[in-house]
Amino acid sequence: MADLPISRRSLLHSTALMGGLAALPGLLAACGGTSQPSSQSKPAKTLDVLRVALPSSLGSLDASKEAGIMNYVVALLVQEALVGVGQDGGLQPSLAESWKRRDPTTYVYTLRAGITFSDGSPMTADDVVASLNLHAKKGSTTAFAYAYANVASVEATGPAEITIRLKSPDASFAWTPSPGTLLVTSRKFIEATGEKIGTPEGKLLGTGPYKVAEFAPDSHVTLERNDGWWGGRAPYGQIKIDFIPEESTRLLAMRGDSVDVALNVPAEQIDQWKALPGVQLMTSGDRSLVTLAFNTAKKPWNDIHVRRAVAHAVDREGIVRSVLRGHGKVAATIPDPAQWGGVLDQAGVTSLYASIPQAGFDLAMAKAELAQSATPHGFGDMLTYPSSGPQLGRAALTLAENLSQIGITLEVKEVPLEQWIADLGKHASGIYLGWYFATTGDAAEYVQQLLHGSATGANGTNIAEYDNPEVTKLLDDAKASTDDAARGRLLGEALVKSAADVPYQPLWWGEAATAFGKNVTAEGFGPYFFVGPWATEIAAR
């Protein structure tokens, strides 16, 4: 069979609706170009140390164990994937200089020559196979294992060639060996370090522009430049990343010029950050989703009337207006509208979203739904949120106030990010806040994870324990489809059908706000800025 090119449209899922971002560079790269990180063509920077403030502490540097967005922020300066995600949301070369789909179930990747790990050892095809098999081997329990469930085999079919064979066609698989679900390390490091990977003792080993010098889980990470990086000389000799969960403390740190970059600036403080002399506050829709999730396998949340009651008690417009200060959009469903480029055109997205059932804010309707449930007089439960997301906590408190008016007592509790992530994987609670960030331009990224029946159970991504065979069949058909229009239609049908069951109540699609101090500026800041070696795009000024 002749080689099948990866679909031009499927590689640019987020481009068509992003308001004019250039598609050409990502497209050329995805079709087998040899582009390298842009730092290679830039003049050397004069700032030697980049100081970064993260809004939470990390329990592990290994994103496959603790897959929070802040874990990626650190890990993607150290490790890389076979393919990367460009600023336009399209796939581009990374450790693989080119790739092709030989038939509907076979993907072949050609590795770049001359790549070394930060310890000086050469990266081989065997190292990539070992990294893939951490997640693809039978019984794997890593946070990335779900993405490889359809993999039949991974093998080195040449000194610089990796062949991955699937059990059945999967239209989304081209995105799997990208940073969201693959971070390459060496076989020797895996075997020598084992369960200590990501710990202060084991640290990380990768091919990226930086290496881990020190990791203190409750305090900081220090990175040092990897002078052997294939992408060229990284701009900073050292990156110091401090964990500063308290919002006002981060603000004071920037005001006192003790940090250069601060992530997750809270919406209610944006004006204060903008007022700091010399500080650039950059914002962008980040394709993130915040959603309530109801455990449909646990009482009383297995009662659709309870789920509908809570959905009607959420004032989503009020949350976006008052909690987010307008820095976000009310979410009508799981994927942001900008995730559909190449699968559905704008008219198709508008039509689809208009057809998805919505639960408007209506406390009278909420009370009426609760009256029809098995717990008509109400009940109590707990809702946790991560310390790195204070806006989630404020939204939860507004929900708790509304629910108290219909007889439901909801205790809202802040927990450390690492605990929150671990608790999500247990599926033991009745109600959750889910917070998801796109790491690909694929419309199905969240949809498959949150709605597919096979993703239920402990450590599954379907935190609502939602198992509707009709929805799962639609998602399976979408994965198997090689026609973009048919795939878009099937995904849309799954969203419409599942919304009627209310396993989730989407709240908002988010906006990232990052502050850059007077010594630095960012180039190309956008939705996928942190899905790669982002520090190489920060220039001294």
C-alpha positions in Angstrom: 0.0 0.0 0.0 1.3 3.5 -0.8 2.3 5.7 2.0 -0.7 7.8 3.3 0.1 11.4 4.2 -1.2 12.6 7.5 -4.2 14.8 6.7 -3.3 18.4 6.0 -6.6 19.5 7.7 -6.3 17.2 10.7 -2.9 18.7 11.5 -4.3 22.1 11.8 -7.3 21.5 14.0 -7.1 24.8 15.8 -6.1 27.1 13.0 -9.3 27.8 11.1 -11.0 29.5 14.0 -8.1 31.2 15.7 -8.5 34.5 13.8 -5.7 34.5 11.3 -2.8 32.7 12.8 -0.5 31.5 10.0 -0.9 27.9 9.1 1.9 27.5 6.7 4.9 27.0 9.0 3.2 24.2 11.0 1.9 22.6 7.8 5.3 22.5 6.1 6.9 21.1 9.2 4.3 18.4 9.7 4.7 17.2 6.2 8.3 16.2 6.9 10.3 19.4 7.0 13.4 19.8 9.1 12.6 22.9 11.2 14.3 23.3 14.5 13.5 25.4 17.6 13.7 29.0 16.7 16.3 29.8 19.3 19.0 28.5 16.9 18.7 31.6 14.7 18.4 34.1 17.5 21.2 36.2 18.9 22.6 35.2 22.3 20.7 36.7 25.2 22.5 38.7 27.8 20.5 37.6 30.9 22.2 34.6 32.5 19.5 33.5 35.0 15.7 33.4 34.3 13.6 33.5 37.5 10.2 31.9 37.3 7.3 31.8 39.8 4.9 28.9 39.6 1.5 29.1 41.4 1.9 25.7 43.1 4.4 23.2 44.4 5.1 19.9 42.6 5.3 16.5 44.1 7.0 15.0 41.1 8.8 16.2 38.0 7.6 13.2 36.1 4.5 14.3 34.2 3.6 10.7 33.5 3.1 10.3 37.3 1.6 13.7 38.1 0.1 15.1 34.9 -0.7 18.6 36.0 0.0 21.5 33.7 2.7 22.9 36.0 4.5 19.6 35.8 4.6 20.0 32.1 5.9 23.6 32.4 9.0 22.2 34.1 9.3 18.8 32.2 9.1 20.3 28.7 12.3 22.3 29.3 14.1 19.0 30.0 12.4 16.4 27.9 11.0 16.2 24.3 8.7 14.0 22.2 8.8 12.5 18.8 6.7 15.4 17.4 5.9 18.8 18.7 3.0 21.2 18.7 3.5 24.5 16.9 2.1 27.9 17.8 -0.7 27.3 15.3 -1.7 24.0 17.0 -0.3 21.9 14.2 2.1 19.0 14.5 5.8 19.7 13.8 9.1 17.8 13.9 10.9 17.4 17.1 13.0 14.3 17.9 11.6 12.8 14.7 12.5 14.8 11.7 9.7 13.2 9.6 7.0 10.6 9.9 4.4 8.9 7.7 1.3 6.7 8.0 2.0 3.7 5.9 -1.4 2.3 6.3 -4.4 3.0 8.6 -2.7 1.3 11.6 1.1 1.8 11.0 3.1 4.9 11.8 6.8 5.2 11.0 9.0 7.9 12.5 12.5 8.8 11.3 14.7 10.2 14.1 17.1 13.1 13.8 20.7 12.3 13.6 23.2 13.4 16.3 20.8 13.9 19.3 22.2 13.4 22.7 20.7 13.3 26.2 21.9 15.9 28.7 24.3 13.4 30.2 26.1 13.2 26.9 24.9 9.8 25.8 23.5 9.4 22.3 19.8 9.0 21.9 19.0 5.8 20.0 15.9 4.2 18.6 16.0 1.8 21.5 15.7 4.6 23.9 12.6 5.9 22.2 11.1 2.4 22.2 11.8 2.1 25.9 10.2 5.5 26.6 7.1 4.6 24.5 6.8 1.2 26.2 6.7 2.8 29.7 3.1 3.6 28.7 2.3 1.1 25.9 3.3 -2.1 27.7 0.5 -4.2 29.1 -0.5 -3.3 32.6 1.1 0.2 32.6 -0.5 2.5 35.1 1.2 5.8 34.1 -0.9 8.9 33.5 -0.2 8.4 29.8 -1.2 4.8 29.5 -4.7 5.5 28.3 -3.3 7.1 25.1 -1.5 3.9 24.2 -4.3 1.4 24.9 -4.7 0.8 21.1 -1.0 0.2 20.4 -0.2 -3.4 19.3 3.6 -3.0 19.1 6.4 -0.5 19.2 9.7 -1.5 17.6 12.9 -0.1 16.2 12.8 -1.0 12.5 16.1 0.6 11.7 19.0 2.5 13.5 16.9 5.7 13.2 13.4 4.4 12.6 10.5 3.7 15.0 7.4 1.8 13.8 4.2 1.9 15.9 1.4 -0.5 14.9 -2.1 -0.1 16.2 -4.7 -2.7 16.9 -7.3 -0.6 14.9 -7.3 2.7 13.1 -7.3 5.8 15.3 -7.7 9.2 13.6 -6.2 10.9 16.7 -3.1 8.8 17.1 -0.8 11.2 15.2 -1.0 13.4 18.3 -0.1 10.7 20.7 3.8 10.9 20.5 3.6 14.6 21.1 4.5 16.3 24.5 1.1 15.7 26.1 1.6 12.0 26.2 5.3 11.2 25.5 8.5 12.5 27.1 11.6 10.7 25.9 14.3 9.5 28.2 17.0 6.8 27.9 16.6 3.1 28.5 19.6 3.1 30.8 18.1 5.9 32.9 14.7 4.1 33.1 16.4 0.9 34.3 18.8 2.6 36.8 16.3 5.1 38.3 13.0 3.2 38.2 10.4 4.5 40.5 12.7 7.4 41.6 12.2 9.2 38.2 10.9 12.6 38.9 11.9 12.6 42.6 14.6 14.8 44.1 17.0 11.9 44.0 16.1 10.6 40.5 15.3 13.9 38.8 14.7 13.7 35.0 16.9 13.0 32.0 16.0 14.2 28.5 17.2 15.7 25.3 15.9 19.2 25.9 17.6 22.6 26.4 17.9 22.2 30.1 18.7 19.6 32.8 17.6 19.4 36.4 20.2 20.5 38.9 18.1 20.5 42.0 14.5 19.7 43.0 12.9 20.5 46.4 9.2 19.5 46.1 7.9 22.2 48.5 10.3 24.9 47.4 11.9 25.1 43.9 13.5 23.5 40.9 16.8 24.7 39.5 17.6 24.0 35.9 21.0 24.3 34.1 21.6 24.8 30.4 22.2 21.6 28.4 25.0 22.8 26.0 24.5 19.7 23.9 20.9 20.5 22.9 20.3 19.8 19.2 18.2 23.0 18.9 21.2 25.3 19.6 22.4 27.2 22.6 19.6 28.0 25.1 19.4 31.6 26.1 19.8 31.3 29.9 22.6 29.5 31.8 20.2 28.7 34.6 16.5 28.8 35.3 15.3 29.1 38.9 11.7 28.1 39.4 10.2 28.9 42.7 6.8 27.5 43.9 4.8 30.5 45.2 1.1 29.4 45.7 0.0 32.6 47.4 -1.2 35.1 44.8 -0.2 38.3 46.6 3.2 36.9 47.3 3.8 36.4 43.6 2.7 40.0 42.9 5.1 41.3 45.6 7.9 39.2 44.1 7.3 40.7 40.7 7.0 44.2 42.1 10.3 43.7 44.0 12.0 42.5 40.8 12.8 39.1 42.3 11.1 37.1 39.5 11.1 37.5 35.7 8.1 35.3 34.8 5.0 34.6 36.8 2.4 32.2 35.6 -1.4 32.0 36.3 -2.0 35.6 37.2 -5.4 35.7 38.8 -8.1 37.6 36.9 -9.0 39.9 39.8 -5.3 41.0 40.1 -4.7 41.6 36.4 -5.1 45.4 36.7 -2.6 45.4 39.6 0.0 43.4 37.5 -0.5 45.7 34.5 0.2 48.7 36.7 3.7 47.4 37.7 6.4 49.5 36.0 8.0 47.7 33.1 5.8 44.5 33.5 4.2 43.0 30.4 1.0 41.1 31.1 0.2 38.8 28.2 -3.1 37.0 27.9 -4.5 34.4 25.4 -7.3 31.9 25.2 -5.5 28.7 26.2 -8.0 26.1 25.1 -8.5 25.1 28.7 -11.7 23.7 30.2 -13.1 24.0 33.7 -16.0 21.7 34.4 -18.0 20.2 37.1 -18.0 16.4 37.0 -20.6 14.2 38.7 -19.8 10.7 39.7 -22.6 8.8 37.9 -21.7 5.6 39.7 -22.1 7.0 43.2 -25.2 8.0 45.1 -26.9 10.5 45.0 -25.0 11.6 41.9 -26.2 8.6 39.9 -29.6 10.3 39.9 -30.0 12.5 36.8 -32.4 14.8 38.7 -29.6 15.6 41.2 -27.2 16.3 38.4 -29.7 18.5 36.6 -30.5 20.4 39.9 -26.8 21.3 40.4 -26.4 22.2 36.7 -29.3 24.7 37.0 -27.7 26.1 40.2 -24.5 27.2 38.4 -24.5 30.8 37.3 -21.9 30.4 34.6 -22.4 33.9 33.1 -22.0 35.4 36.6 -18.8 33.4 37.3 -17.2 34.6 34.0 -18.3 38.1 34.7 -17.4 38.4 38.4 -14.8 35.7 39.2 -12.9 35.8 35.9 -13.6 39.5 35.2 -14.4 38.6 31.7 -11.2 36.7 31.1 -12.8 33.5 29.8 -15.9 32.3 28.0 -19.0 30.4 29.2 -18.4 26.8 28.1 -21.3 25.2 26.2 -19.6 21.8 25.9 -16.2 20.1 26.4 -14.0 21.4 23.5 -13.3 25.1 23.0 -14.8 26.2 19.6 -11.2 26.9 18.3 -10.3 23.2 18.6 -12.4 22.2 15.6 -10.4 23.7 12.7 -10.2 21.3 9.8 -12.8 19.0 11.3 -15.8 21.4 11.4 -15.9 24.8 9.8 -17.1 27.8 11.8 -20.7 27.4 10.6 -20.6 23.8 11.5 -19.3 24.6 15.0 -22.0 27.2 15.5 -24.7 24.8 14.4 -23.4 22.0 16.6 -23.1 24.2 19.8 -26.6 25.5 19.3 -27.9 22.0 19.3 -26.2 20.9 22.6 -28.6 20.9 25.5 -27.9 23.6 28.1 -28.9 24.0 31.7 -29.5 27.7 32.3 -29.1 29.3 35.7 -32.5 28.9 37.3 -32.8 28.1 41.0 -36.6 27.4 40.7 -35.8 24.8 38.1 -33.0 23.5 40.3 -35.3 23.1 43.2 -37.9 21.4 41.0 -35.4 18.9 39.7 -34.2 18.1 43.2 -37.8 17.5 44.3 -38.0 14.7 41.7 -34.8 13.0 42.9 -34.3 10.3 45.5 -33.0 13.0 47.9 -35.8 15.7 47.6 -34.8 17.4 50.9 -31.2 17.7 49.9 -27.8 16.2 51.1 -24.3 17.2 51.7 -21.0 16.7 49.9 -17.5 18.1 49.5 -15.9 19.8 46.5 -12.1 20.3 46.4 -10.0 22.6 44.2 -6.3 22.9 43.7 -4.3 25.6 45.4 -2.9 26.7 42.0 -6.5 27.6 40.9 -8.0 30.1 43.3 -10.5 31.1 40.6 -11.9 27.5 40.8 -12.4 27.9 44.5 -14.2 31.2 44.1 -16.5 29.7 41.5 -17.1 26.7 43.8 -18.1 29.1 46.6 -20.7 30.8 44.4 -22.1 27.4 43.6 -22.2 26.4 47.2 -24.1 29.6 48.1 -26.7 28.8 45.3 -27.0 25.2 46.4 -27.7 26.2 50.0 -30.9 27.8 48.8 -32.3 24.5 47.5 -31.2 22.3 50.4 -27.8 21.0 49.3 -24.8 21.7 51.5 -21.5 21.8 49.6 -18.3 22.1 51.5 -15.6 23.8 49.5 -12.0 22.9 50.4 -8.6 23.9 49.0 -6.0 21.1 48.6 -2.4 21.0 47.2 -2.3 20.5 43.5 -0.6 17.1 43.8 -3.3 15.9 46.2 -6.0 17.2 43.9 -4.6 15.3 40.9 -4.2 12.1 42.9 -7.8 12.3 44.2 -9.2 12.8 40.7 -7.6 9.5 39.7 -9.3 7.6 42.6 -12.8 8.4 41.4 -14.0 8.1 45.0 -15.8 11.5 45.4 -19.2 12.4 44.2 -18.5 15.8 42.6 -15.3 17.1 41.2 -13.9 20.2 39.5 -12.0 19.2 36.4 -9.4 21.5 34.9 -7.9 20.6 31.6 -5.4 22.2 29.2 -5.1 21.3 25.5 -1.7 19.9 24.6 -2.8 19.2 21.0 -4.9 20.8 18.3 -7.2 17.8 18.2 -11.0 18.4 18.8 -11.3 14.9 20.3 -8.6 15.4 23.0 -10.9 16.0 26.0 -13.9 14.3 24.5 -12.4 10.9 24.3 -10.8 11.2 27.7 -14.0 12.4 29.5 -16.8 10.5 27.8 -15.5 7.1 26.6 -16.8 4.2 28.6 -13.4 2.4 28.6 -11.9 5.3 30.5 -13.8 4.7 33.7 -12.4 3.1 36.9 -9.5 4.1 39.1 -6.8 6.0 37.2 -9.2 6.4 34.3 -9.6 9.8 32.6 -13.4 9.6 32.7 -13.8 11.0 36.2 -17.6 11.1 35.9 -17.7 7.3 35.5 -19.9 7.9 32.6 -20.6 4.8 30.5 -23.2 5.2 27.7 -22.7 2.5 25.1 -24.2 4.7 22.4 -21.8 7.5 23.1 -18.8 5.1 23.3 -19.8 3.7 19.9 -19.9 7.2 18.4 -16.5 7.9 19.8 -15.1 4.6 18.5 -16.5 5.3 15.1 -15.0 8.8 15.2 -11.5 7.4 16.0 -11.8 4.9 13.2 -12.9 7.4 10.6 -10.4 8.8 8.1 -12.9 11.4 6.8 -12.7 14.7 8.6 -16.3 15.7 8.0 -17.6 12.3 9.2 -15.3 12.5 12.2 -16.6 15.9 13.1 -20.2 14.8 12.8 -19.7 11.7 15.0 -17.9 13.7 17.7 -20.7 16.3 17.6 -23.4 13.6 18.0 -21.5 12.2 21.0 -21.4 15.6 22.7 -25.1 16.2 22.1 -26.2 12.7 23.4 -23.9 12.9 26.5 -25.1 16.4 27.4 -28.6 15.1 27.8 -27.3 12.7 30.6 -25.4 15.6 32.4 -22.3 13.7 33.5 -20.5 17.0 33.3 -21.5 20.7 33.6 -18.9 22.6 31.7 -18.2 26.0 33.3 -15.8 28.0 31.2 -13.1 28.0 28.6 -10.1 29.7 30.1 -7.6 32.4 29.3 -4.0 32.3 30.3 -2.4 35.4 31.9 1.4 35.4 32.3 3.5 38.3 33.6 6.9 39.1 32.1 9.1 41.4 34.2 11.1 44.4 33.0 14.1 42.3 32.0 12.4 39.9 29.6 9.7 39.6 26.9 8.0 36.6 25.2 7.9 35.9 21.5 4.8 34.1 20.1 2.8 33.9 23.3 -0.4 32.0 22.6 -2.4 28.9 23.4 0.4 26.4 23.0 3.3 28.6 24.3 4.1 26.2 27.2 3.7 23.0 25.2 7.4 22.9 24.3 10.8 24.4 25.3 9.1 27.7 26.1 12.1 29.4 27.8 13.9 29.5 24.5 11.1 31.9 23.3 11.8 34.4 26.2 14.2 37.1 25.2 16.1 39.6 27.4 15.1 43.3 26.9 
